[in-house]
Amino acid sequence: MNDEPNVSPLALPEPFSKADKHLDALGLRCPEPVMMIRLQVRNMQQGETLTIVADDPATTRDVPSFCRFMQHTLLASDTQNIPYTYLIRKGIE
């Protein structure tokens, strides 16, 4: 895992390619993707957006739940194909 995704942000379709930040969670398994999302979001300003690229099927449940619980907005998701992609907007902490 790193902040420089293996999947280029430019290769992602809109709206995912337009995010302020990108997180590569490929190869990580629960609970690591959500832990990495939380670390990334903590360093963001309210209203900034984050695209997450992941291949763990648990993220299809965990990312929406994380957003609801932490009061962030899940703006878009594509879970039809692997890798899964998510776009979230940081809410109020």
C-alpha positions in Angstrom: 0.0 0.0 0.0 1.1 3.5 -0.8 -0.1 7.0 -1.6 1.0 6.6 -5.2 -1.5 4.2 -6.7 -0.5 1.4 -9.1 -3.6 2.4 -11.0 -3.0 5.8 -12.3 -5.6 8.4 -11.3 -5.6 9.5 -14.9 -6.7 6.0 -15.9 -9.7 6.1 -13.7 -13.0 7.3 -15.1 -14.6 10.5 -13.8 -15.5 11.3 -11.1 -12.8 9.1 -9.5 -10.0 10.8 -11.5 -10.9 14.2 -10.2 -10.3 13.5 -6.5 -8.0 15.7 -4.4 -6.2 12.6 -3.0 -5.8 9.0 -4.2 -5.2 5.8 -2.1 -4.0 2.5 -3.4 -5.3 -0.3 -1.2 -4.7 -3.1 -3.7 -3.6 -6.3 -2.0 -4.7 -5.2 1.5 -7.2 -7.2 3.4 -9.7 -6.3 6.1 -9.2 -4.4 8.3 -6.2 -2.7 6.6 -8.1 -0.8 3.8 -10.3 1.0 6.3 -7.4 1.7 8.6 -5.5 3.2 5.7 -8.5 5.3 4.6 -8.9 6.6 8.1 -5.2 7.6 8.2 -5.4 9.4 4.9 -8.7 11.2 5.8 -7.2 12.4 9.1 -4.6 14.4 7.0 -7.3 16.0 4.7 -9.2 19.2 5.1 -13.0 19.1 5.4 -14.6 18.9 1.9 -11.6 17.4 0.2 -12.1 14.2 -1.8 -10.4 10.9 -1.8 -10.5 8.1 -4.4 -9.8 4.6 -3.0 -8.8 1.7 -5.3 -9.2 -1.7 -3.6 -9.6 -5.4 -4.4 -10.8 -6.7 -1.0 -14.5 -7.7 -1.3 -15.0 -6.6 2.3 -14.6 -3.0 1.2 -18.0 -3.1 -0.5 -19.5 -3.3 3.0 -16.8 -1.5 5.0 -16.3 1.7 3.0 -20.0 2.7 3.0 -20.2 1.8 6.7 -17.0 3.8 7.5 -18.5 6.8 5.7 -21.8 6.6 7.6 -20.1 6.1 11.0 -17.5 8.8 10.5 -19.9 11.3 8.8 -18.1 11.4 5.5 -20.0 11.3 2.2 -19.7 8.4 -0.2 -20.0 10.3 -3.5 -19.5 7.4 -5.9 -18.5 3.8 -6.0 -17.9 1.2 -8.7 -18.1 -2.3 -7.2 -19.1 -4.1 -10.4 -15.5 -5.0 -11.3 -12.2 -5.5 -9.5 -10.5 -3.3 -8.6 -13.3 -1.5 -6.7 -13.2 2.2 -6.7 -14.7 4.6 -4.2 -14.9 8.4 -4.0 -15.5 10.0 -0.6 -15.7 13.5 0.7 -14.4 14.3 4.1 -17.0 15.5 6.5 -16.9 17.2 9.9 -14.7 15.6 12.4 
